[in-house]
Amino acid sequence: MDVHMFMPNFQAMRDELTRAGFIELTSPESVNETLPNAKGVTLLAVNSVCGCAGGIARPGVVMALRQGVKPDHLYTVFAGQDKEATAAARALFPEYPPSSPSFAVLKDGKVVTMIHRYQIEGSSPQAVAARVADAVKQAQG
């Protein structure tokens, strides 16, 4: 029996966001060079392999972008896959507990809104799209 037959397709989980315009940050160096120095509004997706990431979070954020949400920057880290990059991103907003999937909205490198897993789980992709849209619009002022 092929053990890999039951392995999740991590690349497809990554591609869902990169096709929508997100840039992957896969190392602590890339996180620390990029996020604190990003001018304007940044949307950071903390990706995950869980069902609520695949069924709610990723479709929801893609929907928000298709509906006209336009932050200045789109970045993603993958919890459980790029562990060091995810830890580096979370270190930038220590006031928020680790949560995946989740979304952080940053303005000039500082987190202004965090959308946690508990705000995603049990929601619809449409509700997540609305939360993301509201958070980005608030940050844009």
CYANA upper distance limits for C-alpha pairs under 8 A (distance plus 0.5 A):
  3 VAL  CA      7 MET  CA      7.96
  8 PRO  CA     49 VAL  CA      8.31
  9 ASN  CA     13 MET  CA      7.16
 10 PHE  CA     14 ARG  CA      6.80
 10 PHE  CA     49 VAL  CA      7.96
 11 GLN  CA     15 ASP  CA      6.46
 12 ALA  CA     16 GLU  CA      6.69
 13 MET  CA     17 LEU  CA      7.87
 13 MET  CA     49 VAL  CA      7.83
 13 MET  CA     54 GLY  CA      7.80
 14 ARG  CA     18 THR  CA      6.85
 14 ARG  CA     47 ASN  CA      8.34
 14 ARG  CA     78 PHE  CA      8.34
 15 ASP  CA     19 ARG  CA      6.15
 16 GLU  CA     20 ALA  CA      7.21
 16 GLU  CA     58 ARG  CA      7.57
 17 LEU  CA     21 GLY  CA      7.13
 17 LEU  CA     22 PHE  CA      6.00
 17 LEU  CA     58 ARG  CA      7.36
 17 LEU  CA     62 VAL  CA      7.83
 17 LEU  CA     76 THR  CA      8.27
 18 THR  CA     22 PHE  CA      5.06
 18 THR  CA     23 ILE  CA      6.54
 18 THR  CA     24 GLU  CA      7.71
 20 ALA  CA     62 VAL  CA      6.74
 20 ALA  CA     65 LEU  CA      8.14
 21 GLY  CA     74 LEU  CA      7.09
 22 PHE  CA     73 HIS  CA      8.46
 22 PHE  CA     74 LEU  CA      5.12
 22 PHE  CA     75 TYR  CA      5.40
 22 PHE  CA     76 THR  CA      6.64
 23 ILE  CA     74 LEU  CA      6.67
 23 ILE  CA     75 TYR  CA      5.18
 23 ILE  CA     76 THR  CA      6.58
 24 GLU  CA     75 TYR  CA      6.31
 24 GLU  CA     76 THR  CA      5.42
 24 GLU  CA     77 VAL  CA      6.50
 25 LEU  CA     30 SER  CA      6.13
 25 LEU  CA     31 VAL  CA      6.29
 25 LEU  CA     75 TYR  CA      7.25
 25 LEU  CA     76 THR  CA      6.50
 25 LEU  CA     77 VAL  CA      5.97
 25 LEU  CA     85 ALA  CA      7.13
 26 THR  CA     30 SER  CA      7.27
 26 THR  CA     31 VAL  CA      8.11
 26 THR  CA     77 VAL  CA      6.93
 26 THR  CA     78 PHE  CA      8.22
 26 THR  CA     82 ASP  CA      6.14
 26 THR  CA     84 GLU  CA      8.43
 26 THR  CA     85 ALA  CA      5.89
 27 SER  CA     31 VAL  CA      6.92
 27 SER  CA     82 ASP  CA      7.55
 27 SER  CA     84 GLU  CA      6.75
 27 SER  CA     85 ALA  CA      4.95
 28 PRO  CA     32 ASN  CA      6.57
 28 PRO  CA     84 GLU  CA      6.25
 28 PRO  CA     85 ALA  CA      4.81
 28 PRO  CA     86 THR  CA      8.16
 28 PRO  CA     87 ALA  CA      8.18
 28 PRO  CA     88 ALA  CA      5.77
 28 PRO  CA     89 ALA  CA      8.15
 29 GLU  CA     33 GLU  CA      6.47
 29 GLU  CA     85 ALA  CA      8.24
 30 SER  CA     34 THR  CA      6.45
 30 SER  CA     85 ALA  CA      8.19
 31 VAL  CA     35 LEU  CA      6.23
 31 VAL  CA     85 ALA  CA      6.77
 31 VAL  CA     88 ALA  CA      6.96
 31 VAL  CA     89 ALA  CA      6.62
 32 ASN  CA     36 PRO  CA      6.93
 32 ASN  CA     88 ALA  CA      7.54
 32 ASN  CA     89 ALA  CA      8.10
 33 GLU  CA     37 ASN  CA      7.22
 34 THR  CA     38 ALA  CA      6.49
 35 LEU  CA     42 THR  CA      8.41
 35 LEU  CA     89 ALA  CA      8.35
 35 LEU  CA    109 GLY  CA      6.10
 36 PRO  CA     92 LEU  CA      8.31
 36 PRO  CA    108 ASP  CA      7.76
 36 PRO  CA    109 GLY  CA      4.59
 36 PRO  CA    110 LYS  CA      7.37
 37 ASN  CA    108 ASP  CA      7.44
 37 ASN  CA    109 GLY  CA      6.14
 38 ALA  CA     42 THR  CA      7.57
 38 ALA  CA     73 HIS  CA      8.10
 38 ALA  CA    107 LYS  CA      8.49
 38 ALA  CA    108 ASP  CA      6.20
 38 ALA  CA    109 GLY  CA      5.89
 39 LYS  CA     72 ASP  CA      8.39
 39 LYS  CA    107 LYS  CA      7.53
 39 LYS  CA    108 ASP  CA      4.96
 39 LYS  CA    109 GLY  CA      7.16
 40 GLY  CA     71 PRO  CA      8.36
 40 GLY  CA     72 ASP  CA      6.44
 40 GLY  CA     73 HIS  CA      8.36
 40 GLY  CA    106 LEU  CA      8.48
 40 GLY  CA    107 LYS  CA      5.92
 40 GLY  CA    108 ASP  CA      5.56
 40 GLY  CA    109 GLY  CA      8.42
 40 GLY  CA    140 GLN  CA      8.33
 41 VAL  CA     71 PRO  CA      5.78
 41 VAL  CA     72 ASP  CA      5.69
 41 VAL  CA     73 HIS  CA      6.97
 41 VAL  CA    105 VAL  CA      7.45
 41 VAL  CA    106 LEU  CA      6.12
 41 VAL  CA    107 LYS  CA      5.07
 41 VAL  CA    108 ASP  CA      6.99
 41 VAL  CA    136 VAL  CA      7.73
 41 VAL  CA    139 ALA  CA      7.02
 41 VAL  CA    140 GLN  CA      7.02
 42 THR  CA     71 PRO  CA      6.25
 42 THR  CA     72 ASP  CA      6.32
 42 THR  CA     73 HIS  CA      5.05
 42 THR  CA     74 LEU  CA      6.40
 42 THR  CA     75 TYR  CA      7.91
 42 THR  CA    105 VAL  CA      6.19
 42 THR  CA    106 LEU  CA      5.48
 42 THR  CA    107 LYS  CA      6.83
 42 THR  CA    108 ASP  CA      8.36
 42 THR  CA    109 GLY  CA      8.15
 43 LEU  CA     71 PRO  CA      6.90
 43 LEU  CA     73 HIS  CA      6.74
 43 LEU  CA     74 LEU  CA      5.57
 43 LEU  CA     75 TYR  CA      6.83
 43 LEU  CA    103 PHE  CA      7.40
 43 LEU  CA    104 ALA  CA      6.46
 43 LEU  CA    105 VAL  CA      5.26
 43 LEU  CA    106 LEU  CA      6.98
 43 LEU  CA    136 VAL  CA      7.97
 44 LEU  CA     74 LEU  CA      6.61
 44 LEU  CA     75 TYR  CA      5.33
 44 LEU  CA     76 THR  CA      5.79
 44 LEU  CA     77 VAL  CA      8.11
 44 LEU  CA    103 PHE  CA      6.05
 44 LEU  CA    104 ALA  CA      5.57
 44 LEU  CA    105 VAL  CA      6.81
 44 LEU  CA    106 LEU  CA      8.25
 45 ALA  CA     74 LEU  CA      8.41
 45 ALA  CA     75 TYR  CA      6.87
 45 ALA  CA     76 THR  CA      5.09
 45 ALA  CA     77 VAL  CA      7.00
 45 ALA  CA    101 PRO  CA      7.93
 45 ALA  CA    102 SER  CA      6.60
 45 ALA  CA    103 PHE  CA      5.16
 45 ALA  CA    104 ALA  CA      7.15
 46 VAL  CA     76 THR  CA      6.29
 46 VAL  CA     77 VAL  CA      5.64
 46 VAL  CA     78 PHE  CA      6.29
 46 VAL  CA     79 ALA  CA      6.91
 46 VAL  CA     86 THR  CA      7.96
 46 VAL  CA     99 SER  CA      8.45
 46 VAL  CA    100 SER  CA      6.36
 46 VAL  CA    101 PRO  CA      5.77
 46 VAL  CA    102 SER  CA      5.61
 46 VAL  CA    103 PHE  CA      6.46
 46 VAL  CA    104 ALA  CA      8.44
 47 ASN  CA     53 ALA  CA      7.26
 47 ASN  CA     58 ARG  CA      8.29
 47 ASN  CA     76 THR  CA      7.22
 47 ASN  CA     77 VAL  CA      6.54
 47 ASN  CA     78 PHE  CA      5.08
 47 ASN  CA     79 ALA  CA      6.42
 47 ASN  CA    100 SER  CA      6.97
 47 ASN  CA    101 PRO  CA      5.68
 47 ASN  CA    102 SER  CA      7.61
 48 SER  CA     53 ALA  CA      6.23
 48 SER  CA     54 GLY  CA      8.47
 48 SER  CA     78 PHE  CA      6.40
 48 SER  CA     79 ALA  CA      5.90
 48 SER  CA     80 GLY  CA      7.44
 48 SER  CA    100 SER  CA      6.33
 48 SER  CA    101 PRO  CA      5.76
 49 VAL  CA     53 ALA  CA      6.92
 49 VAL  CA     54 GLY  CA      7.60
 49 VAL  CA     80 GLY  CA      8.29
 50 CYS  CA     54 GLY  CA      7.19
 50 CYS  CA    101 PRO  CA      8.36
 51 GLY  CA     55 GLY  CA      6.29
 51 GLY  CA     56 ILE  CA      8.34
 52 CYS  CA     56 ILE  CA      5.61
 52 CYS  CA     57 ALA  CA      6.73
 52 CYS  CA    101 PRO  CA      8.06
 52 CYS  CA    120 ILE  CA      7.64
 52 CYS  CA    121 GLU  CA      6.22
 52 CYS  CA    122 GLY  CA      8.31
 53 ALA  CA     57 ALA  CA      5.06
 53 ALA  CA     58 ARG  CA      6.20
 53 ALA  CA    100 SER  CA      8.42
 53 ALA  CA    101 PRO  CA      6.15
 54 GLY  CA     58 ARG  CA      6.28
 54 GLY  CA     59 PRO  CA      7.56
 55 GLY  CA     59 PRO  CA      7.08
 55 GLY  CA    125 PRO  CA      7.96
 56 ILE  CA     60 GLY  CA      6.19
 56 ILE  CA    120 ILE  CA      7.39
 56 ILE  CA    121 GLU  CA      7.98
 56 ILE  CA    123 SER  CA      7.56
 56 ILE  CA    124 SER  CA      6.43
 56 ILE  CA    125 PRO  CA      5.10
 56 ILE  CA    128 VAL  CA      7.76
 57 ALA  CA     61 VAL  CA      6.68
 57 ALA  CA    101 PRO  CA      7.30
 57 ALA  CA    102 SER  CA      8.15
 57 ALA  CA    120 ILE  CA      6.93
 57 ALA  CA    125 PRO  CA      6.92
 57 ALA  CA    128 VAL  CA      7.09
 58 ARG  CA     62 VAL  CA      6.67
 58 ARG  CA    125 PRO  CA      8.48
 59 PRO  CA     63 MET  CA      6.53
 59 PRO  CA    125 PRO  CA      6.31
 60 GLY  CA     64 ALA  CA      6.77
 60 GLY  CA    124 SER  CA      8.10
 60 GLY  CA    125 PRO  CA      4.46
 60 GLY  CA    126 GLN  CA      6.35
 60 GLY  CA    127 ALA  CA      7.90
 60 GLY  CA    128 VAL  CA      5.58
 60 GLY  CA    129 ALA  CA      5.06
 61 VAL  CA     65 LEU  CA      6.84
 61 VAL  CA    125 PRO  CA      8.19
 61 VAL  CA    128 VAL  CA      7.29
 61 VAL  CA    129 ALA  CA      5.85
 61 VAL  CA    132 VAL  CA      7.20
 62 VAL  CA     66 ARG  CA      6.72
 62 VAL  CA    129 ALA  CA      8.17
 63 MET  CA     67 GLN  CA      6.63
 63 MET  CA    125 PRO  CA      8.09
 63 MET  CA    126 GLN  CA      7.88
 63 MET  CA    129 ALA  CA      6.39
 64 ALA  CA     68 GLY  CA      7.13
 64 ALA  CA     69 VAL  CA      6.14
 64 ALA  CA    129 ALA  CA      4.99
 64 ALA  CA    130 ALA  CA      7.37
 64 ALA  CA    132 VAL  CA      7.20
 64 ALA  CA    133 ALA  CA      6.49
 65 LEU  CA     69 VAL  CA      5.19
 65 LEU  CA     70 LYS  CA      7.09
 69 VAL  CA    133 ALA  CA      6.28
 69 VAL  CA    136 VAL  CA      7.72
 69 VAL  CA    137 LYS  CA      8.30
 70 LYS  CA    136 VAL  CA      8.35
 71 PRO  CA    136 VAL  CA      6.98
 71 PRO  CA    140 GLN  CA      8.43
 77 VAL  CA     82 ASP  CA      7.29
 77 VAL  CA     85 ALA  CA      6.97
 77 VAL  CA     86 THR  CA      6.03
 77 VAL  CA     89 ALA  CA      8.23
 78 PHE  CA     82 ASP  CA      5.86
 78 PHE  CA     83 LYS  CA      7.79
 78 PHE  CA     85 ALA  CA      8.38
 78 PHE  CA     86 THR  CA      6.91
 79 ALA  CA     83 LYS  CA      6.32
 79 ALA  CA     86 THR  CA      6.20
 79 ALA  CA    100 SER  CA      7.21
 79 ALA  CA    101 PRO  CA      8.40
 82 ASP  CA     86 THR  CA      6.65
 83 LYS  CA     87 ALA  CA      6.58
 84 GLU  CA     88 ALA  CA      6.65
 85 ALA  CA     89 ALA  CA      6.74
 86 THR  CA     90 ARG  CA      6.66
 87 ALA  CA     91 ALA  CA      6.58
 88 ALA  CA     92 LEU  CA      7.29
 89 ALA  CA     93 PHE  CA      7.88
 90 ARG  CA     94 PRO  CA      6.80
 90 ARG  CA     98 PRO  CA      7.19
 92 LEU  CA    110 LYS  CA      8.46
 93 PHE  CA    110 LYS  CA      8.44
 93 PHE  CA    111 VAL  CA      7.09
 96 TYR  CA    114 MET  CA      8.16
 99 SER  CA    116 HIS  CA      6.32
 99 SER  CA    117 ARG  CA      6.15
100 SER  CA    116 HIS  CA      7.72
100 SER  CA    117 ARG  CA      6.18
101 PRO  CA    116 HIS  CA      7.65
101 PRO  CA    117 ARG  CA      5.95
101 PRO  CA    120 ILE  CA      8.33
102 SER  CA    114 MET  CA      7.84
102 SER  CA    115 ILE  CA      5.98
102 SER  CA    116 HIS  CA      5.31
102 SER  CA    117 ARG  CA      5.90
102 SER  CA    120 ILE  CA      8.14
103 PHE  CA    114 MET  CA      6.32
103 PHE  CA    115 ILE  CA      5.50
103 PHE  CA    116 HIS  CA      7.26
103 PHE  CA    132 VAL  CA      8.28
104 ALA  CA    111 VAL  CA      6.91
104 ALA  CA    112 VAL  CA      8.19
104 ALA  CA    113 THR  CA      6.40
104 ALA  CA    114 MET  CA      5.06
104 ALA  CA    115 ILE  CA      6.82
105 VAL  CA    111 VAL  CA      6.20
105 VAL  CA    112 VAL  CA      6.36
105 VAL  CA    113 THR  CA      5.64
105 VAL  CA    114 MET  CA      6.83
105 VAL  CA    135 ALA  CA      7.28
105 VAL  CA    136 VAL  CA      7.00
105 VAL  CA    139 ALA  CA      7.86
106 LEU  CA    110 LYS  CA      5.45
106 LEU  CA    111 VAL  CA      4.60
106 LEU  CA    112 VAL  CA      5.97
106 LEU  CA    113 THR  CA      7.59
106 LEU  CA    139 ALA  CA      8.02
107 LYS  CA    111 VAL  CA      6.89
107 LYS  CA    112 VAL  CA      7.02
107 LYS  CA    139 ALA  CA      6.84
107 LYS  CA    140 GLN  CA      8.48
112 VAL  CA    139 ALA  CA      7.43
113 THR  CA    135 ALA  CA      6.83
115 ILE  CA    119 GLN  CA      6.76
115 ILE  CA    120 ILE  CA      8.07
115 ILE  CA    131 ARG  CA      8.20
115 ILE  CA    132 VAL  CA      8.25
116 HIS  CA    120 ILE  CA      7.17
117 ARG  CA    121 GLU  CA      6.35
119 GLN  CA    123 SER  CA      7.68
119 GLN  CA    128 VAL  CA      8.48
120 ILE  CA    124 SER  CA      8.23
120 ILE  CA    128 VAL  CA      6.82
123 SER  CA    127 ALA  CA      6.60
123 SER  CA    128 VAL  CA      7.40
124 SER  CA    128 VAL  CA      6.94
125 PRO  CA    129 ALA  CA      6.56
126 GLN  CA    130 ALA  CA      6.75
127 ALA  CA    131 ARG  CA      6.76
128 VAL  CA    132 VAL  CA      6.58
129 ALA  CA    133 ALA  CA      6.52
130 ALA  CA    134 ASP  CA      6.55
131 ARG  CA    135 ALA  CA      6.63
132 VAL  CA    136 VAL  CA      6.64
133 ALA  CA    137 LYS  CA      6.55
134 ASP  CA    138 GLN  CA      6.55
135 ALA  CA    139 ALA  CA      6.77
136 VAL  CA    140 GLN  CA      6.67
137 LYS  CA    141 GLY  CA      6.84
